[in-house]
Amino acid sequence: MSTVNIPRLDLATYVNGSAAERKQFSDDIGKAFNETGFVTITNHGLSKQLIDELYAQVKALFALPDSVKKSYEIPELAGQRGYTGKGKETAKGFSTPDLKEFWQIGQTVTDDAVLKEEYPDNLVVKELPVFNTTTREIYSKLEETGTYLLRAIAVYLGLPENYFDNKVHNGNSILRTLHYFPIENPDALPPDAVRAGAHEDINLITLLIGASADGLEVLTREGKWFPVKAHGEDLVVNVGDMLQRLTNNKLKSTTHRVVNPPRELMKNSRYSVPFFLHPISDMDLTSLPSTVDTEHPKLYTDITAGEYLDERLREIGLKK
């Protein structure tokens, strides 16, 4: 479909390129985020070896006995750290929970005492020490990659290149390791049960490190579902609702989902690892003046990132 603009972009051309190459990258990511909200990114700073180690550790985590995993489930953390079990998260507007379980790793603050108090500590998996070190490294690298991508987006929006830097430094970002568990008896499922119901992400941008199987689809402007496939170890990057609000819908937080595989593959696990890049909680999400005019009236009420996150966590059932 010619209307589905999901380009494959080389981040090295922005980080190390000429002025012309940097502008081209910024134009390309901005155009894609305006039209479909999705791109794929190569030369993003994560080696194949590190990604392979990550997925080995993720599989080992979810292979632990349920009793062990549940010992890391802390309800008062609203799923923001540690383990969240099956049947706990429901896409906004749905009544049937997603067919998944997950583990979340958050920010580690070392240079701001006030923010350090704001975030809960990460839970350490005693049974898998390499899981802890590998996910910490992945988190750090994706935070850096995301900062470069936001610089390119800032340029596209006519903002200073470093506009987002101090807003995402020590931001409330989340690395989520996901397991879409095997379904032994598909006939027993509710008819609307899917791996991840149609939804939009909450944050500024999401960086997805591949997946062990197909299933990710985006909803096009024509109302058709279009499969997103990454090349090799490329990242899939999409706009979240916070960036959409900030830009008054100039950049699109596109609806996406993870569909169930063919019946004969339902007994197989699927794993994926998204990084949800969040700003600090007091970032003002008021739509940028440059995105509001007579043709594009302001669509959203003013809100901070922290207030918006709290609102959305309640909507999806993670926070009571």
C-alpha positions as CSV (number, residue, x, y, z in Angstrom):
1,M,0.0,0.0,0.0
2,S,1.6,3.2,-1.2
3,T,-0.1,5.2,1.7
4,V,1.8,3.3,4.4
5,N,5.0,5.2,4.9
6,I,7.2,3.2,7.3
7,P,10.7,4.0,6.0
8,R,14.0,2.2,7.1
9,L,16.3,5.0,8.4
10,D,20.0,4.9,9.3
11,L,20.6,6.7,12.6
12,A,24.3,6.9,11.9
13,T,23.5,9.5,9.2
14,Y,22.0,11.7,11.9
15,V,24.6,11.1,14.6
16,N,27.7,11.3,12.4
17,G,26.5,12.6,9.1
18,S,26.9,15.8,7.2
19,A,24.5,18.8,7.6
20,A,22.6,17.7,4.5
21,E,22.4,14.0,5.8
22,R,21.2,15.1,9.2
23,K,18.5,17.4,7.7
24,Q,17.4,14.5,5.4
25,F,17.1,12.1,8.4
26,S,15.1,14.7,10.3
27,D,12.8,15.4,7.3
28,D,12.3,11.7,6.8
29,I,11.4,10.7,10.3
30,G,9.2,13.8,10.7
31,K,7.3,12.9,7.5
32,A,6.8,9.3,8.5
33,F,5.7,10.3,12.0
34,N,3.2,12.8,10.5
35,E,1.8,10.2,8.1
36,T,1.9,6.8,9.8
37,G,3.6,7.3,13.2
38,F,6.1,4.5,12.6
39,V,9.7,4.0,11.3
40,T,12.3,1.3,11.5
41,I,15.9,2.3,12.5
42,T,19.2,0.7,11.7
43,N,22.7,1.5,13.2
44,H,21.0,2.2,16.5
45,G,23.9,1.3,18.8
46,L,22.8,-2.2,20.0
47,S,24.9,-5.1,18.7
48,K,23.4,-8.4,17.6
49,Q,25.3,-10.1,20.4
50,L,23.7,-7.9,23.0
51,I,20.2,-8.4,21.5
52,D,20.7,-12.1,21.4
53,E,21.8,-12.1,25.1
54,L,18.7,-10.0,26.0
55,Y,16.3,-12.4,24.4
56,A,18.1,-15.4,26.0
57,Q,17.6,-13.8,29.4
58,V,14.0,-12.8,28.7
59,K,13.1,-16.4,27.8
60,A,14.9,-17.6,31.0
61,L,12.9,-15.1,33.1
62,F,9.5,-16.2,31.9
63,A,10.5,-19.9,32.1
64,L,10.9,-19.5,35.9
65,P,8.1,-21.1,37.9
66,D,4.9,-19.0,38.4
67,S,5.5,-19.0,42.1
68,V,8.9,-17.4,41.7
69,K,7.6,-14.8,39.2
70,K,4.7,-13.9,41.4
71,S,7.1,-13.2,44.3
72,Y,8.2,-10.2,42.2
73,E,4.7,-8.8,41.7
74,I,4.2,-5.7,43.8
75,P,0.6,-4.5,43.3
76,E,1.2,-1.0,44.8
77,L,3.8,-0.3,42.0
78,A,1.0,-0.5,39.4
79,G,3.1,-2.7,37.2
80,Q,5.8,-0.1,36.8
81,R,8.5,-2.3,38.3
82,G,9.0,-6.1,38.4
83,Y,6.5,-8.7,37.3
84,T,2.9,-8.3,36.1
85,G,1.0,-11.6,35.7
86,K,-1.4,-12.9,33.1
87,G,-4.8,-11.2,32.8
88,K,-3.7,-7.9,34.5
89,E,-3.5,-5.4,31.6
90,T,-6.5,-4.6,29.3
91,A,-6.2,-2.3,26.3
92,K,-8.2,0.9,26.7
93,G,-11.8,0.3,25.6
94,F,-11.6,-3.5,25.9
95,S,-13.0,-5.7,28.6
96,T,-10.9,-8.9,27.9
97,P,-7.3,-8.8,29.2
98,D,-4.4,-9.2,26.8
99,L,-2.8,-12.6,26.5
100,K,0.5,-11.7,28.0
101,E,2.7,-11.4,31.1
102,F,5.6,-8.9,31.5
103,W,8.4,-7.5,33.6
104,Q,9.3,-3.8,33.8
105,I,12.6,-2.0,34.5
106,G,12.6,1.7,35.2
107,Q,15.0,4.6,35.6
108,T,18.1,4.5,37.9
109,V,18.8,8.1,39.0
110,T,22.4,8.8,40.1
111,D,22.6,12.6,39.9
112,D,19.3,14.1,41.2
113,A,18.2,13.3,44.8
114,V,14.7,14.7,44.3
115,L,14.0,12.5,41.2
116,K,15.6,9.5,42.9
117,E,13.0,9.7,45.6
118,E,10.2,9.9,43.0
119,Y,11.0,6.6,41.3
120,P,10.7,3.2,43.0
121,D,13.7,1.0,43.0
122,N,14.0,-1.7,40.3
123,L,13.5,-5.3,41.5
124,V,16.6,-7.6,41.1
125,V,16.0,-11.1,39.8
126,K,18.1,-13.1,42.3
127,E,17.8,-16.3,40.1
128,L,19.1,-14.6,37.0
129,P,22.0,-12.1,37.7
130,V,22.8,-11.7,34.0
131,F,19.2,-10.6,33.3
132,N,19.7,-7.6,35.6
133,T,23.0,-6.5,34.0
134,T,21.8,-7.1,30.4
135,T,18.5,-5.2,30.8
136,R,20.3,-2.3,32.5
137,E,22.7,-2.0,29.6
138,I,19.9,-2.2,27.1
139,Y,18.0,0.5,29.0
140,S,20.9,2.8,28.9
141,K,21.6,2.3,25.2
142,L,18.0,2.8,24.2
143,E,17.7,5.9,26.3
144,E,20.7,7.4,24.4
145,T,19.3,6.2,21.0
146,G,15.9,7.8,21.9
147,T,17.5,11.1,22.8
148,Y,19.1,11.3,19.3
149,L,15.8,10.5,17.7
150,L,14.1,13.2,19.7
151,R,16.7,15.7,18.6
152,A,15.9,14.9,14.9
153,I,12.2,15.3,15.7
154,A,12.8,18.6,17.5
155,V,14.6,19.9,14.3
156,Y,11.7,18.8,12.2
157,L,9.3,20.7,14.5
158,G,11.4,23.8,14.2
159,L,12.5,23.6,17.9
160,P,16.1,23.9,19.2
161,E,17.8,20.5,18.6
162,N,18.2,19.9,22.3
163,Y,14.6,20.8,23.2
164,F,13.9,17.4,24.7
165,D,17.3,16.7,26.3
166,N,16.6,18.0,29.8
167,K,13.0,16.6,29.7
168,V,14.0,13.0,29.1
169,H,17.2,13.0,31.1
170,N,16.2,10.9,34.2
171,G,12.8,10.6,32.6
172,N,10.3,8.0,33.8
173,S,11.1,5.6,30.9
174,I,10.2,1.9,31.1
175,L,11.9,-1.1,29.5
176,R,9.3,-3.8,29.2
177,T,10.1,-7.5,28.6
178,L,7.0,-9.3,27.2
179,H,5.9,-12.9,27.0
180,Y,2.9,-13.7,25.0
181,F,2.4,-17.1,26.5
182,P,1.3,-20.3,24.7
183,I,-2.4,-21.1,24.4
184,E,-3.0,-24.9,24.6
185,N,-6.7,-24.7,24.0
186,P,-7.7,-21.7,21.7
187,D,-11.4,-22.8,21.8
188,A,-11.5,-21.9,25.5
189,L,-10.6,-18.3,24.9
190,P,-13.1,-15.4,24.8
191,P,-13.8,-14.5,21.2
192,D,-12.1,-11.1,21.6
193,A,-9.0,-12.4,23.4
194,V,-5.8,-11.2,21.6
195,R,-2.1,-10.9,22.5
196,A,-2.4,-7.1,22.6
197,G,-5.6,-5.3,21.9
198,A,-5.6,-2.3,19.6
199,H,-4.1,0.6,21.5
200,E,-1.8,3.7,21.4
201,D,1.3,4.1,23.5
202,I,1.3,6.6,26.4
203,N,4.8,8.0,26.1
204,L,6.8,10.2,23.8
205,I,8.3,7.5,21.5
206,T,8.6,3.7,21.8
207,L,11.6,1.8,20.6
208,L,10.9,-1.9,20.0
209,I,13.8,-4.4,19.8
210,G,12.4,-6.8,17.3
211,A,10.2,-9.7,18.4
212,S,10.5,-13.5,18.2
213,A,7.5,-13.8,15.8
214,D,5.3,-11.7,13.5
215,G,2.1,-10.2,14.8
216,L,2.5,-6.4,15.1
217,E,0.1,-4.4,12.9
218,V,-0.7,-0.7,12.5
219,L,-4.1,0.8,11.6
220,T,-3.8,2.9,8.4
221,R,-5.7,6.1,7.6
222,E,-7.9,4.0,5.4
223,G,-8.9,1.8,8.4
224,K,-6.9,-1.2,7.2
225,W,-4.5,-3.2,9.4
226,F,-1.0,-3.3,8.0
227,P,1.8,-5.7,9.3
228,V,5.0,-4.1,10.5
229,K,8.1,-6.1,9.8
230,A,11.6,-5.1,10.9
231,H,14.7,-6.0,9.0
232,G,17.1,-8.1,11.1
233,E,18.0,-6.4,14.3
234,D,16.4,-3.0,13.3
235,L,14.3,-1.1,15.9
236,V,10.7,-0.3,15.3
237,V,10.0,3.2,16.5
238,N,6.6,4.8,16.9
239,V,5.0,8.0,18.3
240,G,3.3,7.9,21.6
241,D,0.3,9.9,22.9
242,M,2.5,12.4,24.8
243,L,4.2,13.5,21.6
244,Q,0.9,13.6,19.8
245,R,-0.5,15.9,22.4
246,L,2.6,18.1,22.4
247,T,2.3,18.5,18.6
248,N,-1.5,18.9,18.5
249,N,-1.7,15.7,16.3
250,K,1.0,16.9,13.8
251,L,2.8,13.7,14.8
252,K,0.5,10.6,14.9
253,S,0.2,8.2,17.8
254,T,-1.0,5.4,15.5
255,T,-3.3,2.6,16.8
256,H,-1.5,-0.7,16.7
257,R,-2.0,-4.3,18.0
258,V,-0.4,-7.7,18.3
259,V,-2.7,-10.3,16.6
260,N,-2.9,-14.0,17.5
261,P,-0.9,-16.3,15.2
262,P,-2.6,-19.0,13.0
263,R,-4.2,-21.6,15.2
264,E,-1.4,-24.1,14.8
265,L,1.1,-21.6,16.2
266,M,-0.9,-20.6,19.2
267,K,1.1,-23.1,21.3
268,N,4.3,-21.2,20.6
269,S,5.5,-18.3,22.8
270,R,6.2,-14.9,21.4
271,Y,8.6,-12.5,23.1
272,S,9.2,-8.8,22.5
273,V,11.0,-5.9,24.3
274,P,9.7,-2.4,23.9
275,F,11.3,0.7,25.5
276,F,8.8,3.4,26.4
277,L,10.7,6.7,26.4
278,H,9.0,9.0,29.0
279,P,9.9,12.5,30.1
280,I,10.2,13.6,33.7
281,S,6.8,13.9,35.3
282,D,6.6,17.7,35.4
283,M,7.1,18.1,31.6
284,D,4.3,20.4,30.3
285,L,2.5,18.6,27.4
286,T,0.6,21.8,26.4
287,S,0.5,21.8,22.6
288,L,3.3,23.7,21.0
289,P,2.2,27.2,19.7
290,S,3.7,26.4,16.3
291,T,1.3,23.5,15.9
292,V,-1.9,25.5,16.6
293,D,-3.6,27.8,14.1
294,T,-7.0,28.5,12.5
295,E,-6.7,25.3,10.4
296,H,-5.5,23.2,13.3
297,P,-7.3,24.3,16.5
298,K,-6.0,23.2,19.8
299,L,-7.3,19.7,20.5
300,Y,-6.1,18.9,24.0
301,T,-6.4,20.4,27.5
302,D,-3.2,21.3,29.2
303,I,-1.7,18.5,31.3
304,T,1.7,17.4,32.6
305,A,3.3,14.1,31.7
306,G,2.9,12.8,35.2
307,E,-0.8,13.6,35.3
308,Y,-1.3,12.0,31.9
309,L,0.5,8.8,32.8
310,D,-1.5,8.5,36.0
311,E,-4.7,8.9,34.0
312,R,-3.8,6.3,31.4
313,L,-2.5,3.7,33.9
314,R,-6.0,3.8,35.5
315,E,-7.7,3.4,32.2
316,I,-5.7,0.2,31.3
317,G,-6.3,-1.3,34.8
318,L,-2.7,-1.2,36.1
319,K,-3.6,1.5,38.7
320,K,-6.7,1.5,40.9
